[in-house]
Amino acid sequence: MVTINNSYLALKNYTAEEILALSRAEKDPRKRIRLLAVALFLEGHSRTDVAERLKVARGSINAWVAKYLASGPKGLDAKKNKGRDSYLTSSQKQQLSTYIEEQSMSSPGGRLTGDAIQKYIQLRFNVNYHPNAIYKLLEQLSFSWITSRSKHPKQSPEAQMAFKKVSTGNDP
């Protein structure tokens, strides 16, 4: 079995058998197929033959082999897609977090809706968010969207206590 040492990965020229062993140990299925493609290439198969055997495009095989030859097995790691930049700056996100915390504690009824957050962002920062994006933004800000039981604005704790059952001593 091949032991994996990160500093060793980039420096060593691997044999096809070692790459195949890395492929078998790999948990990520996409990286596993990349390693398998490189192992087949190192065994002497043509890139076209490797592409046909693995049922992938020849261009993918070319790219994987080139990445392997340039960076070793680390070059076959999946790159995290950056995605679109946020419409809000970090200071605006901090202001939004403060607003959400304050409003969730003080708003009538004890609820803060995604629509209310969307309107706040529009008015305060002049940025339009799709309603679905509001919930993704809340997740980025480490808020979980849990719907709590609403409270009626005219609810009275004193009236609730008076309504509760009086203990008779026979209650379990």
Short mmCIF file of the C-alpha atoms (twelve columns), coordinates in Angstrom:
data_MODEL
# 
_entry.id   MODEL 
# 
loop_
_atom_site.group_PDB 
_atom_site.id 
_atom_site.type_symbol 
_atom_site.label_atom_id 
_atom_site.label_alt_id 
_atom_site.label_comp_id 
_atom_site.label_asym_id 
_atom_site.label_seq_id 
_atom_site.Cartn_x 
_atom_site.Cartn_y 
_atom_site.Cartn_z 
_atom_site.pdbx_PDB_model_num 
ATOM 1   C CA . MET A 1   0.000   0.000  0.000   1 
ATOM 2   C CA . VAL A 2   1.224   3.500  -0.812  1 
ATOM 3   C CA . THR A 3   1.494   5.891  2.110   1 
ATOM 4   C CA . ILE A 4   0.640   9.494  1.305   1 
ATOM 5   C CA . ASN A 5   2.859   12.331 2.480   1 
ATOM 6   C CA . ASN A 6   1.871   15.748 1.068   1 
ATOM 7   C CA . SER A 7   5.408   17.069 0.620   1 
ATOM 8   C CA . TYR A 8   6.368   13.767 -0.983  1 
ATOM 9   C CA . LEU A 9   3.476   13.838 -3.476  1 
ATOM 10  C CA . ALA A 10  4.710   16.781 -5.515  1 
ATOM 11  C CA . LEU A 11  8.355   15.661 -5.685  1 
ATOM 12  C CA . LYS A 12  8.176   11.983 -6.615  1 
ATOM 13  C CA . ASN A 13  7.775   10.474 -10.077 1 
ATOM 14  C CA . TYR A 14  5.150   7.806  -9.660  1 
ATOM 15  C CA . THR A 15  4.807   4.518  -11.424 1 
ATOM 16  C CA . ALA A 16  1.498   3.488  -12.923 1 
ATOM 17  C CA . GLU A 17  1.011   0.978  -10.082 1 
ATOM 18  C CA . GLU A 18  1.501   3.681  -7.418  1 
ATOM 19  C CA . ILE A 19  -0.981  5.989  -9.146  1 
ATOM 20  C CA . LEU A 20  -3.432  3.093  -9.389  1 
ATOM 21  C CA . ALA A 21  -2.993  2.465  -5.639  1 
ATOM 22  C CA . LEU A 22  -3.665  6.158  -4.957  1 
ATOM 23  C CA . SER A 23  -6.762  5.879  -7.131  1 
ATOM 24  C CA . ARG A 24  -8.058  2.929  -5.111  1 
ATOM 25  C CA . ALA A 25  -7.507  4.814  -1.835  1 
ATOM 26  C CA . GLU A 26  -9.159  8.022  -3.080  1 
ATOM 27  C CA . LYS A 27  -12.625 8.800  -1.688  1 
ATOM 28  C CA . ASP A 28  -13.540 11.512 -4.204  1 
ATOM 29  C CA . PRO A 29  -14.922 9.695  -7.270  1 
ATOM 30  C CA . ARG A 30  -13.952 12.491 -9.655  1 
ATOM 31  C CA . LYS A 31  -10.352 12.528 -8.506  1 
ATOM 32  C CA . ARG A 32  -10.362 8.717  -8.587  1 
ATOM 33  C CA . ILE A 33  -11.175 8.718  -12.313 1 
ATOM 34  C CA . ARG A 34  -8.500  11.363 -12.946 1 
ATOM 35  C CA . LEU A 35  -5.916  9.206  -11.183 1 
ATOM 36  C CA . LEU A 36  -7.081  6.145  -13.095 1 
ATOM 37  C CA . ALA A 37  -6.717  8.029  -16.380 1 
ATOM 38  C CA . VAL A 38  -3.157  9.054  -15.481 1 
ATOM 39  C CA . ALA A 39  -2.332  5.480  -14.429 1 
ATOM 40  C CA . LEU A 40  -3.539  4.159  -17.788 1 
ATOM 41  C CA . PHE A 41  -1.537  6.848  -19.590 1 
ATOM 42  C CA . LEU A 42  1.598   5.923  -17.628 1 
ATOM 43  C CA . GLU A 43  1.069   2.260  -18.562 1 
ATOM 44  C CA . GLY A 44  1.554   3.313  -22.177 1 
ATOM 45  C CA . HIS A 45  -2.007  3.642  -23.422 1 
ATOM 46  C CA . SER A 46  -2.693  6.505  -25.811 1 
ATOM 47  C CA . ARG A 47  -4.808  9.397  -24.610 1 
ATOM 48  C CA . THR A 48  -7.485  8.487  -27.152 1 
ATOM 49  C CA . ASP A 49  -7.561  4.903  -25.879 1 
ATOM 50  C CA . VAL A 50  -7.781  6.100  -22.260 1 
ATOM 51  C CA . ALA A 51  -10.651 8.433  -23.187 1 
ATOM 52  C CA . GLU A 52  -12.543 5.599  -24.904 1 
ATOM 53  C CA . ARG A 53  -11.971 3.164  -22.023 1 
ATOM 54  C CA . LEU A 54  -13.124 5.640  -19.364 1 
ATOM 55  C CA . LYS A 55  -15.906 7.124  -21.518 1 
ATOM 56  C CA . VAL A 56  -14.705 10.720 -21.105 1 
ATOM 57  C CA . ALA A 57  -13.643 13.370 -23.595 1 
ATOM 58  C CA . ARG A 58  -10.104 13.222 -24.927 1 
ATOM 59  C CA . GLY A 59  -9.672  16.884 -24.002 1 
ATOM 60  C CA . SER A 60  -10.291 15.983 -20.366 1 
ATOM 61  C CA . ILE A 61  -7.606  13.299 -20.532 1 
ATOM 62  C CA . ASN A 62  -5.195  15.822 -22.070 1 
ATOM 63  C CA . ALA A 63  -5.916  18.320 -19.293 1 
ATOM 64  C CA . TRP A 64  -5.571  15.725 -16.515 1 
ATOM 65  C CA . VAL A 65  -2.287  14.372 -17.848 1 
ATOM 66  C CA . ALA A 66  -0.913  17.899 -18.271 1 
ATOM 67  C CA . LYS A 67  -1.907  18.800 -14.686 1 
ATOM 68  C CA . TYR A 68  -0.333  15.597 -13.390 1 
ATOM 69  C CA . LEU A 69  2.901   16.193 -15.301 1 
ATOM 70  C CA . ALA A 70  3.076   19.788 -14.026 1 
ATOM 71  C CA . SER A 71  2.080   19.264 -10.380 1 
ATOM 72  C CA . GLY A 72  1.911   15.550 -9.620  1 
ATOM 73  C CA . PRO A 73  -1.176  14.011 -8.008  1 
ATOM 74  C CA . LYS A 74  -1.933  17.295 -6.202  1 
ATOM 75  C CA . GLY A 75  -2.614  18.839 -9.619  1 
ATOM 76  C CA . LEU A 76  -5.609  16.504 -9.995  1 
ATOM 77  C CA . ASP A 77  -7.381  17.878 -6.914  1 
ATOM 78  C CA . ALA A 78  -10.703 19.569 -7.574  1 
ATOM 79  C CA . LYS A 79  -10.551 23.326 -7.488  1 
ATOM 80  C CA . LYS A 80  -13.246 25.097 -5.503  1 
ATOM 81  C CA . ASN A 81  -15.313 27.350 -7.728  1 
ATOM 82  C CA . LYS A 82  -15.144 30.913 -6.490  1 
ATOM 83  C CA . GLY A 83  -18.622 31.916 -7.530  1 
ATOM 84  C CA . ARG A 84  -20.028 35.403 -7.801  1 
ATOM 85  C CA . ASP A 85  -18.861 38.090 -5.397  1 
ATOM 86  C CA . SER A 86  -21.389 39.105 -2.787  1 
ATOM 87  C CA . TYR A 87  -23.503 42.163 -3.465  1 
ATOM 88  C CA . LEU A 88  -22.922 43.313 0.119   1 
ATOM 89  C CA . THR A 89  -19.581 44.329 1.584   1 
ATOM 90  C CA . SER A 90  -18.398 42.814 4.853   1 
ATOM 91  C CA . SER A 91  -19.367 45.973 6.780   1 
ATOM 92  C CA . GLN A 92  -22.847 45.883 5.226   1 
ATOM 93  C CA . LYS A 93  -23.158 42.224 6.203   1 
ATOM 94  C CA . GLN A 94  -22.190 43.158 9.763   1 
ATOM 95  C CA . GLN A 95  -24.874 45.890 9.794   1 
ATOM 96  C CA . LEU A 96  -27.389 43.366 8.474   1 
ATOM 97  C CA . SER A 97  -26.427 40.866 11.199  1 
ATOM 98  C CA . THR A 98  -26.925 43.529 13.866  1 
ATOM 99  C CA . TYR A 99  -30.287 44.470 12.373  1 
ATOM 100 C CA . ILE A 100 -31.456 40.851 12.293  1 
ATOM 101 C CA . GLU A 101 -30.431 40.254 15.907  1 
ATOM 102 C CA . GLU A 102 -32.156 43.428 17.113  1 
ATOM 103 C CA . GLN A 103 -35.327 42.887 15.099  1 
ATOM 104 C CA . SER A 104 -35.731 39.231 15.971  1 
ATOM 105 C CA . MET A 105 -35.784 40.156 19.651  1 
ATOM 106 C CA . SER A 106 -37.965 43.249 19.451  1 
ATOM 107 C CA . SER A 107 -40.282 42.880 16.479  1 
ATOM 108 C CA . PRO A 108 -44.006 42.589 17.202  1 
ATOM 109 C CA . GLY A 109 -45.078 38.991 17.069  1 
ATOM 110 C CA . GLY A 110 -41.499 37.777 17.560  1 
ATOM 111 C CA . ARG A 111 -40.966 37.053 13.848  1 
ATOM 112 C CA . LEU A 112 -38.658 38.442 11.223  1 
ATOM 113 C CA . THR A 113 -39.520 37.331 7.704   1 
ATOM 114 C CA . GLY A 114 -37.314 36.925 4.664   1 
ATOM 115 C CA . ASP A 115 -39.444 39.573 2.956   1 
ATOM 116 C CA . ALA A 116 -38.697 42.050 5.746   1 
ATOM 117 C CA . ILE A 117 -34.974 41.339 5.459   1 
ATOM 118 C CA . GLN A 118 -35.156 41.739 1.677   1 
ATOM 119 C CA . LYS A 119 -36.890 45.135 2.044   1 
ATOM 120 C CA . TYR A 120 -34.343 46.267 4.644   1 
ATOM 121 C CA . ILE A 121 -31.457 45.404 2.293   1 
ATOM 122 C CA . GLN A 122 -33.176 47.240 -0.560  1 
ATOM 123 C CA . LEU A 123 -33.837 50.389 1.478   1 
ATOM 124 C CA . ARG A 124 -30.592 50.473 3.456   1 
ATOM 125 C CA . PHE A 125 -28.046 49.306 0.880   1 
ATOM 126 C CA . ASN A 126 -29.944 49.789 -2.424  1 
ATOM 127 C CA . VAL A 127 -29.285 46.152 -3.395  1 
ATOM 128 C CA . ASN A 128 -31.891 43.799 -4.834  1 
ATOM 129 C CA . TYR A 129 -31.823 40.180 -3.703  1 
ATOM 130 C CA . HIS A 130 -34.034 37.385 -4.962  1 
ATOM 131 C CA . PRO A 131 -36.071 35.884 -2.091  1 
ATOM 132 C CA . ASN A 132 -34.183 32.565 -2.380  1 
ATOM 133 C CA . ALA A 133 -30.869 34.402 -2.134  1 
ATOM 134 C CA . ILE A 134 -31.936 35.964 1.178   1 
ATOM 135 C CA . TYR A 135 -31.912 32.542 2.820   1 
ATOM 136 C CA . LYS A 136 -28.485 31.727 1.354   1 
ATOM 137 C CA . LEU A 137 -27.217 35.054 2.661   1 
ATOM 138 C CA . LEU A 138 -28.605 34.244 6.117   1 
ATOM 139 C CA . GLU A 139 -26.734 30.943 6.032   1 
ATOM 140 C CA . GLN A 140 -23.494 32.768 5.159   1 
ATOM 141 C CA . LEU A 141 -24.085 35.036 8.153   1 
ATOM 142 C CA . SER A 142 -24.476 31.952 10.397  1 
ATOM 143 C CA . PHE A 143 -28.183 32.419 10.959  1 
ATOM 144 C CA . SER A 144 -30.404 29.387 10.788  1 
ATOM 145 C CA . TRP A 145 -33.845 29.942 9.371   1 
ATOM 146 C CA . ILE A 146 -36.066 28.434 12.020  1 
ATOM 147 C CA . THR A 147 -39.659 29.487 12.195  1 
ATOM 148 C CA . SER A 148 -40.601 30.040 15.774  1 
ATOM 149 C CA . ARG A 149 -44.052 29.957 17.241  1 
ATOM 150 C CA . SER A 150 -45.461 33.419 16.786  1 
ATOM 151 C CA . LYS A 151 -46.667 35.533 19.676  1 
ATOM 152 C CA . HIS A 152 -49.776 37.631 19.444  1 
ATOM 153 C CA . PRO A 153 -48.876 41.310 19.977  1 
ATOM 154 C CA . LYS A 154 -51.585 41.661 22.656  1 
ATOM 155 C CA . GLN A 155 -50.541 38.528 24.525  1 
ATOM 156 C CA . SER A 156 -50.516 38.962 28.290  1 
ATOM 157 C CA . PRO A 157 -48.364 36.765 30.555  1 
ATOM 158 C CA . GLU A 158 -50.595 37.691 33.542  1 
ATOM 159 C CA . ALA A 159 -53.726 36.460 31.766  1 
ATOM 160 C CA . GLN A 160 -51.947 33.234 30.865  1 
ATOM 161 C CA . MET A 161 -50.947 32.605 34.488  1 
ATOM 162 C CA . ALA A 162 -54.528 33.212 35.650  1 
ATOM 163 C CA . PHE A 163 -55.817 30.793 33.029  1 
ATOM 164 C CA . LYS A 164 -53.468 27.972 34.042  1 
ATOM 165 C CA . LYS A 165 -54.916 25.120 36.027  1 
ATOM 166 C CA . VAL A 166 -54.670 25.409 39.794  1 
ATOM 167 C CA . SER A 167 -53.048 22.417 41.440  1 
ATOM 168 C CA . THR A 168 -55.519 20.387 43.515  1 
ATOM 169 C CA . GLY A 169 -52.985 17.991 44.972  1 
ATOM 170 C CA . ASN A 170 -54.498 15.080 43.047  1 
ATOM 171 C CA . ASP A 171 -52.586 15.909 39.827  1 
ATOM 172 C CA . PRO A 172 -49.803 13.525 38.824  1 
# 
